[in-house]
Amino acid sequence: MSAVSRVLMLALACAAGPALPQEKSDADAEATLSAVVRVRARILPDARTAQTLGARREGSGVLVREGYVLTIGYLVIEAEAIEVTAGDGSSAPATLAAYDHATGFGLLKLFAPLSGKPLPLGDSTALQERDAAMVVGYGGSEALNLVTVVSRRPFSGSWEYLLDAAIFTYPPVQNWAGAALISARGELLGVGSLIVPDAGGAGTPAPGNMFVPIELVKPILDALIAHGRAPGPPRPWLGLYAEELRGRLFVARVARGGPAELAGLASGDIIIGVGGEEVASLADFYRKVWARGTAGVEVPLRVVQGLQMKELGVRSIDRLEYFRRKPSY
């Protein structure tokens, strides 16, 4: 048995405890690791996300179908060129097949086959607090970490992003972006998104990682492959980044040239309500905005600017319309 397989089998046994479903063979262990690949992206020179996310990005991804790699979307959005590298060192160019802002997933299509067996999708809804799992980034056994799920709870991101039941793990791993959260059965449960200071929840200063549950991609994966986007109309996007502070919702910044900036919003503004309804939190704000309709709808915001209360109408868009795209000839 190879050293890599021994490490993985030990991790699987520790994660499952005495109730390990079945002994993993050497080939099974190697196949599990082979599904995790490296993702490198060179971003378009005029990309809107270059200033905040960088012009060159690197992380991991997971083979989920033959020729398709699932990763976290911020690694590859507005990419000019993408390279995917397998565990044996072979590489292939890829293209962004789909990006889904609602979940945060990015899906890559390989231009050439790579070694590696697609990882089966597990049941992330069954993952509970105190369950053990593995985080595997690109790099084989050297990038394998045993973790514990410390929280399953909603997550609100400042970039108009909301998950109802994100997965939080401890201890923190450093190569989290696009890393695979894998069960004792060798199934994919989530994809790494962030490192956070409070993995256990508010008031628990224990750093850890946040993973996007794989359950969110199951109903849309076929559509992402076939059509490049999830089915159904897109949500309205305003292009603002808000933060909760002292019981208020502050605008931290606005996307340059985005709907919020065009409507007159600016950093430091305080969001009071959507239409005639007050907002109490980021999650509440997002749900009220999305309830107004689909992308293109005008969203009435009540805000405080300086000492003045204002009513501003923000004409929303589909967020995909805001990103730069690689020219096709």
N, C-alpha and C positions, 0 to 999 in steps of 0.2 A: 504494500500500500504506500502511495506517495506521501510525502510530508504534508503537502497541501490537503490531501484527503483526510489525513489524521487530524489536522487542525479543525477542518470543517466538521468531521464526525464528532469530535469532542465538543465543539460548540453546539451542534445539534443535540447531543445528549444532555448537555447542561441546560439548554433552553427548554427541552421537553421534560426533563426530570426522569423519574423512573418509568413514566408512561410513554416513552418514545414509541411511535406507532410501528416502526419496523427499522431494522438495521439498514443504514445507508451503505450501499456498496461504494467501492472506490470510484466506479464510473459515475454513480449518482452524484457524489460529492464534487467531482471534477466538473460535471455538467452544470451544477448549481453555480459554481464560481465562474464558469465560462460565459454565463449569460450577462455578467456585469462588464461593461465596456467603458473606455474613456471617451469623453466628448470634448472636442476643442472647437471653438468658434471664433472666426474673425468677423467683426461687425462692420457694417457699412459706414463709410466715412461721415455721412450726414445723419447717422442714426439718432433718433430722439432719445434713446436710452443709453447712449455712449457715455454721457457725463456721469450718470449715477451708477451704471453697471459695468462700465469699462468697454474698451474697444477690442479686447481679447479676453475670452472667457473659457474656463476649463472646469469640468466636473465629470460626473459619471452618468451612465444611462443603463438601461436594462433591455435586452432582447425580449420582446413579448410576442412577436410573430416573426416568421421567416422574412428577413429583409427590413424589419421595423424595430426601432429603438425608442423606448419611452424614457423621457427625462423631465426635468423641471424646466418650464418654459423660459424663464428669464436667462438661462444659459444661451439660448439659441434664437431668441426673438431679434429680428432685424439683422440676421447673419448674412454676410456676403459669401462666406465659405465655411463649411463644417467638415471636420475630419473625425471619424470614429475608429478607435483602435481596440482590437480584441486582446484577450489575455496572452495570446501567443506572440504578440507584437505586430501582427499584420494590421494594416489600416485600409480604410476605404472612404472615399468622399460620400457625403450625404446631403440631403436637402431637407428643409423644414416642410414636412408633409402637412402638419396641422399644429395650431396653437389654440388652446382653449382657456380664455381668461377666467371663466367661472371656476374652473378647477385648478388652474395653474400649470397644467400638463403641456408638454411639447412632444410631438411625435416626429421622429426622423425616418426618412426612407433612404436606405443604403443604395448606392449606385453599383455596388459589387458585393458578392457574398463574403461573409466573414465566418471564421470558426466560432463556435458557440451555439448552444442549444437554447431556444426560447424558454424563459422561466414561466411555469404555470401561474395563473392568477389565483390567489387564495381568497379567503373570506375575511376581509378586514373588519366586518361588522362584529365578528365574534371575538375580536381582540379586546381584552379588558385590562383594567389597571392591575398591576403586579404580574402581568404575563411577561415571560421572557421572550426575546427575539434576537435576531442578529442584524447588524448593519454592515453591509458589504459595499465598499466603494471600489473603483478600479485599482487593481494592484494585487489581486488574489488574496492569499491568506494574510499577507501583511496589512491589508486594508479591511480585515474582518474584526468586528467588535461585538461583544455580547452586551446587550442592553436590557433594561426593564421598562415596560410601559408604566409611566407614573401618572398619566392623565389622559382622559378622552373628553374633550370639551370643545366648545366653539372657539374659533380664532377669527379675529377681525384685523385685517391688514390695512394700513393707511392708504393703500393704492386701490381702493374700491373693491376689496376682496374679502370674502367671508366663507368660512367653512363651518358647517354645523357640528362636526365631530372629528376635529383634527387629532392626530396621534402624537403624543409627547413622550419622549424617552430620556432615560438617564443611564449612564453618564454621557456627557456630550462627546461627540466625535467631531474631528476637525474637517474631514473630507465629506461633508454632508450633502453638498449640492448634487442632486440627481442620484444619490446613493440608494441602494435597495434595502428595504426593511423586509427581512425574510423570516418565515416561520420555521418551526422545528421540522415541518414536513417538506421544507425546501420550496415553499410557495411565496410569491411576491405579495406583500401586504401593504406596502406604501413606498413612496418616492420622497427622498429628502428635499426639504425646502429651506429650512432656516436653522440657525442656532439661536436659542432664546435664554434669557436670564432667569425665567420662572417656569420651568417645565412642569413643576408640580401644581401650578396654579398661582393666582394672585396671593401675595403675602408669603410665598415660599421661595426665597432667593436661592434656588438650586438650578444652575445652568443645565441645559439639555438641548435636544433637537426636536423640531416639528416636522412631521411627515404628512404628506397628502395621502389619504386612504385610497387604496387601489380600487375600492368599491365604486368610486366616482367615475372611473374610466370604463368600467365594464359595459354600461349601457350605451356608451357613445363611441367605443373603439372602432367598430365597423364603419360608422359614419365619418370618423376622423380619417380613416384610410381611404374611403371611397370619395368623400367630398371635401376634405380638408378642414372641416369644422363640425361642431356638434349640431344635431338636428334642432329645429325650432328657431324662433326669432332671437336675435341677440339682445342682451340687456342694455339699457341706456347707460352710457359712460359720460361722466362730467369732466374728467381730467383735473381732479383736485386730490390733494393728499391731506387728510385730516387726522388729528390726534386728540385723544381725550385727556384733558388736564383740568384738575380742580372742578370736576363736574361740568365742564364746558367742552364744546367741540370746536377746536381751533383749526383753521386752515394753515397747515405748515408750509405748503407751497402749491402752486398750480402748474400744470403742464403747459409749456410754452406753445402758444398757438392753439391750445385746446379750448373746449367749450367754456369752461369756467373762466379762463382768462379773458376770452372774447366777451363774456357777459359782465365783466368788471370785478370779479372776485380777485383777492390778493392775499398774500401771506399775512397772517395776523387777524384776519376776519374771524368772527365767531358765528357759527351756524346755529340758528335758534330753531328753525322749523322747515318743514317741507309743506308748502301750501299753508293751510291753516292748522297743521298738526305739529306739535312740538316734538323735538328729537331728544332722546335721553342718552344715547350711546352711539358708537360707530355702527354696530349691528342694526340698531333701530333706524339710524339714518339711511343705511344702504337699503334695508327692506322697504322703507317708505319711498325711496327714489325708484326702485325697481317695480314697485306696485303702480307707478304712474303709467306704465306701458312699456313698449319696446324701444330700441334705439331709434332716435329721431324725435321722440316726444320732448316737448318743452317741460322742464322741471322748475316749478316756482320755489325759490328759496327765500327764507327770511333770514337776514344776516345783520350783524352789528359791525359797522365799519367806523372805527374811531368812536365818536360819541353818537353816531346816527344809526337808526334802525332803517334798513332798506329791504325792499322786495325786488329780487332779481330773477328774471326768467333765463334759465340756462337751456339752450337747445342741445340736447344730448346727441351723441353719435355712437356707432359701433366702434369699440376700441381698436379693432383690427384696421379700421380706416385711418387711424392716427399713425400707425407704424410705417416706417420706410420699408420698401420692398426691393429686393434685388431686381434690376432691370432684366427683362427677357427680350431676346432678339430673334 
